[in-house]
Amino acid sequence: MNWREYVKNVTPYVPGEQPKINNLIKLNTNENPYSPSGVVKDELQKLAEDYDCLRRYPKPDCDALRDALSEYMGIAPEKIFTGVGSDDVICTIFMTFFHSSLPVLFADITYSFYQVWADFVGFNKELIPVKDDLSIDINDYRKENGGIVIANPNAPTGLALPLEKIEEVLKFNRDSIVIVDEAYIDFGGESAVKLIDKYDNLIVTQTYSKSRNLAGLRIGMAFACEEVISRIKAVKFSINSYTMNEPSLRLASAVLKDEKYFRECCERVMKTREWSVKEFKKLGFEFPESSANFVFVTHPKHKASDIYAALRERRILVRHFNSDRVDNYLRISIGTDEEMKALFAALDEILA
Ligand SMILES: *Cc1c(COP(=O)(O)O)cnc(C)c1O
């Protein structure tokens, strides 16, 4: 038999492009528009002095970072798991828990990586349609299932569920693992981390990529009860014990010391978002209320794909998804005030 007949045939996730051209306004991958904390620069300099440490493997269970996160979050290190971005963390969680014959439930409009992993890991899934206003109705998650995944705030809609609603999902599904993906929680949502001691079926994932200005480091984490975390670790140590590298581990611990800058950046992004939504409204755009660092907009008179192309010609990149229900929407990341002003100047021309 030729290898082509037994190769793993998968359809990979397509991330927003990282273009080679400079002078481009990049509002397509929800990165933070502000530089990382100065603490990161200091720590990089220290690392240069101590570069001999790179000769050695990093600690497999990332204990220094887990201790730093433990102190920062007030959570025991046994309840924390870290990985190479939350993508790595979530995929490892999927590989650990989703082996039931019952379907794993997640929204039809959510982070599209969930579908890719479902097909890769090979479990049943059921896509639960969001309402016409793109919101998640948690009553749709009251049915037999082999697990549940909810992004809160959801992407690409930006809509957040209040914590009581998340808790209802947890209560109703005591026998299922419920993953709450909090990639955007620092831009306005209420974190479910405080519930991990109350619900042993809850896993909360977070990332340094958006609110901590460090997408380039690839740091993600999960918080859950000790038993759940130990199950995830067993799977991780069955694949590759040394996933995160030493520089990432050191920088990720160090940056937690600069809480002030972290808060300032989040506030700036939220402030720019509040100004931007008013501008979008003036131009006739419609959008769900965003609690994230992006807005998901549609225009009643102009096709999203046309606006996307016209913006691209003007060197402004936003995200357009070619999937059924949302192909007339654009997901626009919140940049700096100057970047957003340039965006609105371009939109003024395009929609005129
Ligand atoms: C960006 C994003 C992630 C992945 O983040 P990384 O930590 O960079 O891997 C996970 N979930 C959602 C909903 C995201 O938007």
The ligand as an SDF file (V2000), in Angstrom:
LIG
                    3D

 15 15  0  0  0  0  0  0  0  0999 V2000
   -5.9390   33.4860   20.5100 C   0  0  0  0  0  0  0  0  0  0  0  0
   -6.8480   32.4280   21.0800 C   0  0  0  0  0  0  0  0  0  0  0  0
   -6.3560   31.2620   21.6720 C   0  0  0  0  0  0  0  0  0  0  0  0
   -4.9260   30.8410   21.5620 C   0  0  0  0  0  0  0  0  0  0  0  0
   -4.0400   31.5930   22.1260 O   0  0  0  0  0  0  0  0  0  0  0  0
   -2.5020   31.1770   22.2250 P   0  0  0  0  0  0  0  0  0  0  0  0
   -2.2800   31.2090   23.6830 O   0  0  0  0  0  0  0  0  0  0  0  0
   -1.7830   32.2190   21.4720 O   0  0  0  0  0  0  0  0  0  0  0  0
   -2.3080   29.8080   21.6600 O   0  0  0  0  0  0  0  0  0  0  0  0
   -7.2240   30.3980   22.2660 C   0  0  0  0  0  0  0  0  0  0  0  0
   -8.5470   30.6210   22.2540 N   0  0  0  0  0  0  0  0  0  0  0  0
   -9.0740   31.7000   21.6760 C   0  0  0  0  0  0  0  0  0  0  0  0
  -10.5380   31.8910   21.6940 C   0  0  0  0  0  0  0  0  0  0  0  0
   -8.2390   32.6190   21.0550 C   0  0  0  0  0  0  0  0  0  0  0  0
   -8.7610   33.6630   20.4110 O   0  0  0  0  0  0  0  0  0  0  0  0
  1  2  1  0
  2  3  1  0
  2 14  2  0
  3  4  1  0
  3 10  2  0
  4  5  1  0
  5  6  1  0
  6  7  2  0
  6  8  1  0
  6  9  1  0
 10 11  1  0
 11 12  2  0
 12 13  1  0
 12 14  1  0
 14 15  1  0
M  END
$$$$
